[in-house]
Amino acid sequence: MKRIFLLRHLKSSWDFPELDDFDRPLNERGDRAGPLVARHIAAHAIRPDLVLCSAARRTRQTLDHIVEVFDGVPVLYERRLYEATAANLLKRLKELPADIESVMLIGHNPGLHKLATGLTEKEVPDTVAGLADLRAKYPTGTLVTLTAPVDEWTDLESGLCRLRAVVRPKDLEN
């Protein structure tokens, strides 16, 4: 059984129109949500074997908020995860070695949203908490947890995963 954590970057800033999209930083709301997400990850003992992080500034800054919780988990910053399609993200997951049991992928919409919904497409919304919300929208800072009944990442396919949790920053405020 493989476990997949899909984290969309925290809220980013549009205050600097001269910046390339790749270089956009987090905004204040994103920086406020970071510790909330980190506390959630710590409280639920989420500790992937590997973190795959888009090399874009806002995804790296998102990881900066949570990396201490992981205490030494290897991180790969990959340019190809920026603006990646769902198909390319799935291809990247399928490249993982079998000894990796869990992975966190920190990326962007629309690819991350389409990946999450594609991997869970056979689930029935009435029976899975959060699935209808996930299919409708994938807000910034949202963490989706999936399990896949495979031993090898190469066997990962659309519709194969089970949704275990959808957590948005606004769910953590209070």
N, C-alpha and C positions, 0 to 999 in steps of 0.2 A: 504494500500500500504506500503510495507516494502522497505527500502533502505539498500543496501549492498555496503560497500567500501572494496575492496580487495587491500591491499598494499603488494607488495613483498618487502622484506628487501632491504636496500641500498647495494651498492657494498661492498663485504667483502674481507678480506685479505687472501692471501695464503702464506704470508711471514713466517709463523710459522708452519712448517710441523709437529712439535712435538705436536701441539694442536689437541685435538679431534675436529671434525667438529662442534659439538655443541658449542664449546668455541671460534670459530673463530670470531675476531672483524671486524669492518668495516675498510676499507682502506681509504686513503686520498680522493679518488674520491667519496666514499660513504659519508664521512664527509662533502665534499664540496656540494654534492647534497642535503643533509639534510635540510639546510635553504631554498633552492629553493622549495622543496616539502612543507615545513612548510608555506612559503609565499603563495603558491598556495592554500593550504587548508584554510588558513585564508581569502584570497581574495574571495574564493567561499563559504565562510560561512559553511564549512563542519564541522559538530559537531555531531558525532554519540552519541547515548544514552549509548553505551557500546563499549569498545575496548577489543577484544580478541587478545592476543599477544603470539606467540610462546615464550617459555622460553629460547630459544637459545640466546646467547650473541648478535649476529648481529641484531636480531629482536628487542631485548630490546634497543640496541643502536639506532636503527632506530626510535623507539618510543620516545626516549629521545630528538630527534631533533624536534618532532612535538607536544609533550604532552602539552607544555605551551599554544598552540593554543586552546586546548580543555578545559582548565580552569575547572578542577574538574570532568571531565567525568570518571566514574569508569573504571578501567583496571583490567583484569584478565590475569595473566601470566600462560600459560598452557603448560606443557611438551608434552602433547598428540598432540599439533599442530605442533611440530617438526617432520618432515618427514611424516606427515599425507597424506594419499591418498585423492583424490577428494571425494571419498565416505565417508571417515571419517570426512572431513571438512563439507560436506553437513549434515552429521549426527549431528555434533556439532551445526551448525546453526539451525537445526530443534529442538534442545533442548532449544532454547531461549524462555523466557516467552513472551506471547503475548503483554505485555505492552512495550516491547522494540520495537521501531519503526525503528531504524536504528542501524547498527553495523559496526564497522571497524574490519576486520580480518587482522592481520599482520603475514605473513607466508612465505613459501618457495615453490620453484618449485621442482618437477613437479606438486605437488598436487594443488597448487594455480592456475596454468595455466589450468590444466584440469578441475578444478571447474568452473573457469570463462567461459571457452569455453563450458562446459557441460550445465551450466545454461542458456547460450544464443544460444544453438545449433539450435533453430528454426528460428533465425533471418537470414535474407538474406544479405550477405556482401555488395551487391550493394546499399542497401538503408540505411545502418548504418555506419556512419563515424567511422573509427577505428577498425571495426570488423575484416576485413581481416588481418590487422596488428596484432591484438590480437590473432587471430587463428594461425598465423605464429610464434609468439614469445611473451614472457612475460619478458622483461628485468628487471634487478634489479631496484628498486625504482619506478616501474610503479604502478600507482593508477588507478584502474578500479572502475567505479561507475555503479551499477545495480539497477533496481527497480523490485520488484516482486508484482504482483497483488493478494496478499494474506493478510488476516487478522491475520492468525495464522502461526507461523514459521513451524509448523508441516505439513503445506500444501505446503511448498517449494519443488519443483521438478525440475529435469533437463528440460531444454528447456523452462522454464516458465518466465525467466527474460528478461528484456529489457536493452540493453546496453545504458547507458547515456553518458559515457565519458571514454576515455583511455588517460592518461597523463603520459608521460615518463619524467624522469629528463632532457633528451636532448631537449625536447620540451620547457622546462622552462629556458634554458640558453639563454641569450641575454639581 
